[in-house]
Amino acid sequence: MKTIIFHNPRCSKSREALCLLNEHNEDVEIIEYLKDTPSAAELKKIVKLIGIKPIQLVRKNEKVFIPYKDKNLTDDEVIKLMVDNPILIERPIVIKNNKAMIGRPPQVIVDIL
């Protein structure tokens, strides 16, 4: 079974996580989520696998999120915001065997390998 990484090649943490996967000889499927944005259904599955609320998957310091910082968004509104603005999706996300983690720091992904 492939290990999936939602990856941004411009992010050092994402590159570190990919390097770790390669060091562990994982069969990796790389999804550059800024080019191939996950659907709302995929994001819902990811947050469920990680065991978090959608807002916990948001990069809150991104400029595009500033207008929403003080708003009480529903889970569906947060998911739509990430679909419409994939830069808001925390990275890297690694999925293997129906388990998922946010790789911050990248070393934590070893726990699901």
WODA-V766993 format. One line per field, one symbol per residue. phi: phi as a letter, one per 40 degrees, with the letter a starting at -180 (. if undefined). burial: # if it has 9 or more other ideal C-beta (glycine too) atoms within 8 Angstrom, else .. A space follows every 50 residues. Layout:
phi = ???
burial = ???
//
This chain:
phi = .ccbbcbbccccccccccccccccfccbbcbccccbcccdcccccccccc gbcdccccccccdccdcbdcccccdcccccccccbcccccacbbbaffba accbcdcccdcbc
burial = ..######..#.##########...#.#..###....#.#..##.##.## ...#.####..#..#.......#.#..######.##.#########...# ###..#.##..##
//
